[in-house]
């Protein structure tokens, strides 16, 4: 984070940021170094400060029109569920990892069991019917329902929150999409 941005962020957040924004579940982890001493990324949207620890190297893809429409559908479903931008960031990062924001149907031999849709949810695991899972709004609301059941999801690292819902064989893979997901949400949340 460059010096000017750091000063701006600290000016906006004041001592609350430097002293720790969170209370509650995160306070239990206060002794643990965030990102092993790496800087914490901060998104500033208007007068809102949305801190999040971007973990590790970040990946980024160029989105086509379909992927952008799917990201906007995730944001709309998040708003419909009455959840904050952080939930949309977690959802989009999860979808970037699972499907690159593509609403995937059955992939034949390349398919992970019966996984479908933006979040690679499985009908056999109770996520819904194939038709439901391949509906962006339904699949997002199903993911968000799972996220809301994760105690303290708002304050935990993105990859931990996503993994708790998804139960992936690659639990740390979600972290690489956090910055792009945050950028997408910042770009489209108010549009």
ChimeraX commands (.cxc) that place a marker at each C-alpha (Angstrom):
marker #1 position 0.00,0.00,0.00 radius 0.5
marker #1 position 1.58,3.30,-0.98 radius 0.5
marker #1 position 2.28,5.94,1.65 radius 0.5
marker #1 position -0.39,8.40,0.48 radius 0.5
marker #1 position -3.13,5.76,0.50 radius 0.5
marker #1 position -1.98,4.48,3.90 radius 0.5
marker #1 position -2.18,7.99,5.35 radius 0.5
marker #1 position -5.62,8.50,3.80 radius 0.5
marker #1 position -6.89,5.23,5.18 radius 0.5
marker #1 position -5.53,5.95,8.63 radius 0.5
marker #1 position -7.01,9.44,8.45 radius 0.5
marker #1 position -10.42,8.01,7.62 radius 0.5
marker #1 position -10.29,5.18,10.08 radius 0.5
marker #1 position -8.39,6.96,12.84 radius 0.5
marker #1 position -7.39,5.10,15.92 radius 0.5
marker #1 position -10.16,2.54,15.49 radius 0.5
marker #1 position -8.25,1.05,12.57 radius 0.5
marker #1 position -4.80,1.17,14.11 radius 0.5
marker #1 position -6.15,-0.22,17.36 radius 0.5
marker #1 position -8.17,-2.91,15.66 radius 0.5
marker #1 position -11.51,-2.56,13.92 radius 0.5
marker #1 position -12.99,-5.79,15.10 radius 0.5
marker #1 position -14.28,-6.99,18.41 radius 0.5
marker #1 position -15.81,-10.31,19.22 radius 0.5
marker #1 position -14.65,-13.43,17.38 radius 0.5
marker #1 position -11.63,-11.78,15.81 radius 0.5
marker #1 position -10.42,-10.53,19.16 radius 0.5
marker #1 position -9.69,-14.14,20.06 radius 0.5
marker #1 position -7.20,-14.21,17.19 radius 0.5
marker #1 position -5.58,-10.87,18.04 radius 0.5
marker #1 position -2.34,-12.52,19.10 radius 0.5
marker #1 position -2.04,-14.24,15.73 radius 0.5
marker #1 position -0.18,-12.24,13.08 radius 0.5
marker #1 position -2.42,-11.45,10.11 radius 0.5
marker #1 position -0.85,-12.60,6.84 radius 0.5
marker #1 position 2.41,-13.41,8.60 radius 0.5
marker #1 position 3.33,-9.75,8.89 radius 0.5
marker #1 position 2.25,-8.81,5.36 radius 0.5
marker #1 position 0.30,-5.57,4.93 radius 0.5
marker #1 position -3.46,-5.72,5.22 radius 0.5
marker #1 position -5.33,-4.53,2.13 radius 0.5
marker #1 position -8.11,-2.06,2.68 radius 0.5
marker #1 position -10.93,-1.17,0.33 radius 0.5
marker #1 position -12.33,2.32,0.75 radius 0.5
marker #1 position -15.80,2.86,-0.70 radius 0.5
marker #1 position -17.16,6.33,-0.10 radius 0.5
marker #1 position -16.95,6.78,3.63 radius 0.5
marker #1 position -16.85,3.02,4.32 radius 0.5
marker #1 position -13.67,1.19,5.18 radius 0.5
marker #1 position -13.73,-2.50,4.37 radius 0.5
marker #1 position -10.58,-4.16,5.75 radius 0.5
marker #1 position -9.64,-7.60,4.61 radius 0.5
marker #1 position -6.44,-9.55,4.72 radius 0.5
marker #1 position -5.48,-10.49,1.20 radius 0.5
marker #1 position -3.62,-13.73,1.58 radius 0.5
marker #1 position -0.82,-14.79,-0.71 radius 0.5
marker #1 position -0.33,-14.23,-4.41 radius 0.5
marker #1 position -3.40,-12.95,-6.19 radius 0.5
marker #1 position -4.84,-14.24,-9.46 radius 0.5
marker #1 position -6.83,-12.22,-11.94 radius 0.5
marker #1 position -8.72,-13.04,-15.10 radius 0.5
marker #1 position -10.31,-10.82,-17.71 radius 0.5
marker #1 position -14.06,-11.23,-17.53 radius 0.5
marker #1 position -16.24,-11.61,-20.60 radius 0.5
marker #1 position -19.85,-10.36,-20.74 radius 0.5
marker #1 position -21.28,-13.62,-19.36 radius 0.5
marker #1 position -18.87,-13.66,-16.41 radius 0.5
marker #1 position -19.62,-10.00,-15.66 radius 0.5
marker #1 position -23.36,-10.72,-15.78 radius 0.5
marker #1 position -22.84,-13.62,-13.36 radius 0.5
marker #1 position -20.86,-11.37,-10.99 radius 0.5
marker #1 position -23.69,-8.82,-11.13 radius 0.5
marker #1 position -26.21,-11.61,-10.42 radius 0.5
marker #1 position -24.19,-12.62,-7.34 radius 0.5
marker #1 position -24.18,-9.01,-6.15 radius 0.5
marker #1 position -27.94,-8.69,-6.74 radius 0.5
marker #1 position -28.64,-11.91,-4.83 radius 0.5
marker #1 position -26.42,-10.73,-1.97 radius 0.5
marker #1 position -28.42,-7.51,-1.75 radius 0.5
marker #1 position -31.67,-9.51,-1.94 radius 0.5
marker #1 position -30.45,-11.58,1.02 radius 0.5
marker #1 position -29.81,-8.35,2.93 radius 0.5
marker #1 position -26.11,-9.07,3.33 radius 0.5
marker #1 position -23.21,-6.63,3.14 radius 0.5
marker #1 position -20.60,-6.19,0.44 radius 0.5
marker #1 position -18.20,-8.53,2.26 radius 0.5
marker #1 position -20.63,-11.41,1.58 radius 0.5
marker #1 position -20.57,-10.52,-2.13 radius 0.5
marker #1 position -16.75,-10.47,-2.10 radius 0.5
marker #1 position -16.64,-13.93,-0.51 radius 0.5
marker #1 position -19.27,-15.22,-2.96 radius 0.5
marker #1 position -17.54,-13.86,-6.05 radius 0.5
marker #1 position -14.11,-15.08,-4.92 radius 0.5
marker #1 position -15.64,-18.52,-4.34 radius 0.5
marker #1 position -17.22,-18.53,-7.78 radius 0.5
marker #1 position -13.97,-17.34,-9.38 radius 0.5
marker #1 position -12.22,-20.33,-7.85 radius 0.5
marker #1 position -14.95,-22.87,-8.53 radius 0.5
marker #1 position -15.98,-21.89,-12.07 radius 0.5
marker #1 position -14.22,-18.67,-13.11 radius 0.5
marker #1 position -17.70,-17.09,-12.84 radius 0.5
marker #1 position -19.03,-19.41,-15.55 radius 0.5
marker #1 position -22.34,-21.17,-14.99 radius 0.5
marker #1 position -21.06,-24.67,-15.69 radius 0.5
marker #1 position -23.28,-27.56,-16.64 radius 0.5
marker #1 position -22.23,-31.20,-16.50 radius 0.5
marker #1 position -18.63,-31.51,-17.66 radius 0.5
marker #1 position -18.59,-35.26,-18.30 radius 0.5
marker #1 position -15.41,-36.99,-17.17 radius 0.5
marker #1 position -13.87,-33.65,-16.19 radius 0.5
marker #1 position -16.69,-33.04,-13.69 radius 0.5
marker #1 position -16.09,-33.29,-9.95 radius 0.5
marker #1 position -18.84,-35.78,-9.17 radius 0.5
marker #1 position -22.12,-34.01,-9.98 radius 0.5
marker #1 position -20.93,-30.44,-9.37 radius 0.5
marker #1 position -22.74,-27.72,-11.33 radius 0.5
marker #1 position -23.13,-23.97,-11.67 radius 0.5
marker #1 position -21.21,-20.94,-10.50 radius 0.5
marker #1 position -20.27,-22.49,-7.15 radius 0.5
marker #1 position -19.89,-26.11,-8.31 radius 0.5
marker #1 position -22.63,-27.20,-5.93 radius 0.5
marker #1 position -23.79,-30.82,-5.94 radius 0.5
marker #1 position -27.40,-31.98,-6.15 radius 0.5
marker #1 position -26.36,-35.17,-4.35 radius 0.5
marker #1 position -25.16,-33.06,-1.41 radius 0.5
marker #1 position -28.48,-31.27,-1.02 radius 0.5
marker #1 position -27.72,-27.96,-2.72 radius 0.5
marker #1 position -30.79,-28.24,-4.95 radius 0.5
marker #1 position -31.82,-29.69,-8.29 radius 0.5
marker #1 position -29.54,-29.27,-11.32 radius 0.5
marker #1 position -31.93,-26.61,-12.62 radius 0.5
marker #1 position -31.79,-24.71,-9.33 radius 0.5
marker #1 position -28.02,-24.95,-8.97 radius 0.5
marker #1 position -27.49,-23.58,-12.48 radius 0.5
marker #1 position -29.70,-20.56,-11.70 radius 0.5
marker #1 position -27.26,-17.80,-10.58 radius 0.5
marker #1 position -29.67,-16.26,-8.07 radius 0.5
marker #1 position -30.65,-19.58,-6.52 radius 0.5
marker #1 position -27.07,-20.87,-6.28 radius 0.5
marker #1 position -25.87,-17.61,-4.75 radius 0.5
marker #1 position -28.68,-17.57,-2.19 radius 0.5
marker #1 position -27.87,-21.21,-1.35 radius 0.5
marker #1 position -24.20,-20.31,-0.86 radius 0.5
marker #1 position -25.14,-17.28,1.25 radius 0.5
marker #1 position -27.49,-19.40,3.39 radius 0.5
marker #1 position -24.50,-21.61,4.17 radius 0.5
marker #1 position -22.28,-18.58,4.80 radius 0.5
marker #1 position -24.76,-17.08,7.28 radius 0.5
marker #1 position -24.55,-20.31,9.29 radius 0.5
marker #1 position -20.78,-19.85,9.74 radius 0.5
marker #1 position -20.31,-18.17,13.11 radius 0.5
marker #1 position -18.17,-15.06,12.68 radius 0.5
marker #1 position -17.87,-15.29,8.89 radius 0.5
marker #1 position -17.71,-11.48,8.63 radius 0.5
marker #1 position -14.45,-11.37,10.55 radius 0.5
marker #1 position -12.61,-14.44,9.30 radius 0.5
marker #1 position -10.24,-14.66,6.35 radius 0.5
marker #1 position -12.11,-15.05,3.07 radius 0.5
marker #1 position -10.63,-18.44,2.32 radius 0.5
marker #1 position -11.70,-19.78,5.73 radius 0.5
marker #1 position -15.27,-18.52,5.32 radius 0.5
marker #1 position -15.54,-19.90,1.77 radius 0.5
marker #1 position -14.01,-23.24,2.73 radius 0.5
marker #1 position -16.38,-23.67,5.66 radius 0.5
marker #1 position -19.30,-23.46,3.23 radius 0.5
marker #1 position -17.78,-25.26,0.25 radius 0.5
marker #1 position -15.68,-28.00,1.93 radius 0.5
marker #1 position -13.23,-28.04,-0.97 radius 0.5
marker #1 position -10.29,-30.37,-1.48 radius 0.5
marker #1 position -8.25,-27.16,-1.95 radius 0.5
marker #1 position -9.20,-25.05,1.08 radius 0.5
marker #1 position -6.66,-22.28,0.54 radius 0.5
marker #1 position -7.41,-21.72,-3.15 radius 0.5
marker #1 position -10.13,-19.12,-2.55 radius 0.5
marker #1 position -7.69,-16.55,-1.16 radius 0.5
marker #1 position -6.06,-15.91,-4.53 radius 0.5
marker #1 position -9.27,-14.28,-5.84 radius 0.5
marker #1 position -9.95,-11.87,-2.99 radius 0.5
marker #1 position -8.55,-8.75,-4.61 radius 0.5
marker #1 position -10.34,-9.27,-7.92 radius 0.5
marker #1 position -13.57,-10.09,-6.10 radius 0.5
marker #1 position -13.25,-6.91,-4.01 radius 0.5
marker #1 position -12.60,-4.89,-7.16 radius 0.5
marker #1 position -15.66,-6.37,-8.90 radius 0.5
marker #1 position -17.89,-5.61,-5.91 radius 0.5
marker #1 position -16.51,-2.06,-5.63 radius 0.5
marker #1 position -17.22,-1.52,-9.33 radius 0.5
marker #1 position -20.76,-2.97,-9.44 radius 0.5
marker #1 position -22.28,-2.73,-5.93 radius 0.5
marker #1 position -23.92,0.65,-6.55 radius 0.5
marker #1 position -24.67,0.20,-10.24 radius 0.5
marker link #1:1,2 radius 0.2
marker link #1:2,3 radius 0.2
marker link #1:3,4 radius 0.2
marker link #1:4,5 radius 0.2
marker link #1:5,6 radius 0.2
marker link #1:6,7 radius 0.2
marker link #1:7,8 radius 0.2
marker link #1:8,9 radius 0.2
marker link #1:9,10 radius 0.2
marker link #1:10,11 radius 0.2
marker link #1:11,12 radius 0.2
marker link #1:12,13 radius 0.2
marker link #1:13,14 radius 0.2
marker link #1:14,15 radius 0.2
marker link #1:15,16 radius 0.2
marker link #1:16,17 radius 0.2
marker link #1:17,18 radius 0.2
marker link #1:18,19 radius 0.2
marker link #1:19,20 radius 0.2
marker link #1:20,21 radius 0.2
marker link #1:21,22 radius 0.2
marker link #1:22,23 radius 0.2
marker link #1:23,24 radius 0.2
marker link #1:24,25 radius 0.2
marker link #1:25,26 radius 0.2
marker link #1:26,27 radius 0.2
marker link #1:27,28 radius 0.2
marker link #1:28,29 radius 0.2
marker link #1:29,30 radius 0.2
marker link #1:30,31 radius 0.2
marker link #1:31,32 radius 0.2
marker link #1:32,33 radius 0.2
marker link #1:33,34 radius 0.2
marker link #1:34,35 radius 0.2
marker link #1:35,36 radius 0.2
marker link #1:36,37 radius 0.2
marker link #1:37,38 radius 0.2
marker link #1:38,39 radius 0.2
marker link #1:39,40 radius 0.2
marker link #1:40,41 radius 0.2
marker link #1:41,42 radius 0.2
marker link #1:42,43 radius 0.2
marker link #1:43,44 radius 0.2
marker link #1:44,45 radius 0.2
marker link #1:45,46 radius 0.2
marker link #1:46,47 radius 0.2
marker link #1:47,48 radius 0.2
marker link #1:48,49 radius 0.2
marker link #1:49,50 radius 0.2
marker link #1:50,51 radius 0.2
marker link #1:51,52 radius 0.2
marker link #1:52,53 radius 0.2
marker link #1:53,54 radius 0.2
marker link #1:54,55 radius 0.2
marker link #1:55,56 radius 0.2
marker link #1:56,57 radius 0.2
marker link #1:57,58 radius 0.2
marker link #1:58,59 radius 0.2
marker link #1:59,60 radius 0.2
marker link #1:60,61 radius 0.2
marker link #1:61,62 radius 0.2
marker link #1:62,63 radius 0.2
marker link #1:63,64 radius 0.2
marker link #1:64,65 radius 0.2
marker link #1:65,66 radius 0.2
marker link #1:66,67 radius 0.2
marker link #1:67,68 radius 0.2
marker link #1:68,69 radius 0.2
marker link #1:69,70 radius 0.2
marker link #1:70,71 radius 0.2
marker link #1:71,72 radius 0.2
marker link #1:72,73 radius 0.2
marker link #1:73,74 radius 0.2
marker link #1:74,75 radius 0.2
marker link #1:75,76 radius 0.2
marker link #1:76,77 radius 0.2
marker link #1:77,78 radius 0.2
marker link #1:78,79 radius 0.2
marker link #1:79,80 radius 0.2
marker link #1:80,81 radius 0.2
marker link #1:81,82 radius 0.2
marker link #1:82,83 radius 0.2
marker link #1:83,84 radius 0.2
marker link #1:84,85 radius 0.2
marker link #1:85,86 radius 0.2
marker link #1:86,87 radius 0.2
marker link #1:87,88 radius 0.2
marker link #1:88,89 radius 0.2
marker link #1:89,90 radius 0.2
marker link #1:90,91 radius 0.2
marker link #1:91,92 radius 0.2
marker link #1:92,93 radius 0.2
marker link #1:93,94 radius 0.2
marker link #1:94,95 radius 0.2
marker link #1:95,96 radius 0.2
marker link #1:96,97 radius 0.2
marker link #1:97,98 radius 0.2
marker link #1:98,99 radius 0.2
marker link #1:99,100 radius 0.2
marker link #1:100,101 radius 0.2
marker link #1:101,102 radius 0.2
marker link #1:102,103 radius 0.2
marker link #1:103,104 radius 0.2
marker link #1:104,105 radius 0.2
marker link #1:105,106 radius 0.2
marker link #1:106,107 radius 0.2
marker link #1:107,108 radius 0.2
marker link #1:108,109 radius 0.2
marker link #1:109,110 radius 0.2
marker link #1:110,111 radius 0.2
marker link #1:111,112 radius 0.2
marker link #1:112,113 radius 0.2
marker link #1:113,114 radius 0.2
marker link #1:114,115 radius 0.2
marker link #1:115,116 radius 0.2
marker link #1:116,117 radius 0.2
marker link #1:117,118 radius 0.2
marker link #1:118,119 radius 0.2
marker link #1:119,120 radius 0.2
marker link #1:120,121 radius 0.2
marker link #1:121,122 radius 0.2
marker link #1:122,123 radius 0.2
marker link #1:123,124 radius 0.2
marker link #1:124,125 radius 0.2
marker link #1:125,126 radius 0.2
marker link #1:126,127 radius 0.2
marker link #1:127,128 radius 0.2
marker link #1:128,129 radius 0.2
marker link #1:129,130 radius 0.2
marker link #1:130,131 radius 0.2
marker link #1:131,132 radius 0.2
marker link #1:132,133 radius 0.2
marker link #1:133,134 radius 0.2
marker link #1:134,135 radius 0.2
marker link #1:135,136 radius 0.2
marker link #1:136,137 radius 0.2
marker link #1:137,138 radius 0.2
marker link #1:138,139 radius 0.2
marker link #1:139,140 radius 0.2
marker link #1:140,141 radius 0.2
marker link #1:141,142 radius 0.2
marker link #1:142,143 radius 0.2
marker link #1:143,144 radius 0.2
marker link #1:144,145 radius 0.2
marker link #1:145,146 radius 0.2
marker link #1:146,147 radius 0.2
marker link #1:147,148 radius 0.2
marker link #1:148,149 radius 0.2
marker link #1:149,150 radius 0.2
marker link #1:150,151 radius 0.2
marker link #1:151,152 radius 0.2
marker link #1:152,153 radius 0.2
marker link #1:153,154 radius 0.2
marker link #1:154,155 radius 0.2
marker link #1:155,156 radius 0.2
marker link #1:156,157 radius 0.2
marker link #1:157,158 radius 0.2
marker link #1:158,159 radius 0.2
marker link #1:159,160 radius 0.2
marker link #1:160,161 radius 0.2
marker link #1:161,162 radius 0.2
marker link #1:162,163 radius 0.2
marker link #1:163,164 radius 0.2
marker link #1:164,165 radius 0.2
marker link #1:165,166 radius 0.2
marker link #1:166,167 radius 0.2
marker link #1:167,168 radius 0.2
marker link #1:168,169 radius 0.2
marker link #1:169,170 radius 0.2
marker link #1:170,171 radius 0.2
marker link #1:171,172 radius 0.2
marker link #1:172,173 radius 0.2
marker link #1:173,174 radius 0.2
marker link #1:174,175 radius 0.2
marker link #1:175,176 radius 0.2
marker link #1:176,177 radius 0.2
marker link #1:177,178 radius 0.2
marker link #1:178,179 radius 0.2
marker link #1:179,180 radius 0.2
marker link #1:180,181 radius 0.2
marker link #1:181,182 radius 0.2
marker link #1:182,183 radius 0.2
marker link #1:183,184 radius 0.2
marker link #1:184,185 radius 0.2
marker link #1:185,186 radius 0.2
marker link #1:186,187 radius 0.2
marker link #1:187,188 radius 0.2
marker link #1:188,189 radius 0.2
marker link #1:189,190 radius 0.2
marker link #1:190,191 radius 0.2
view
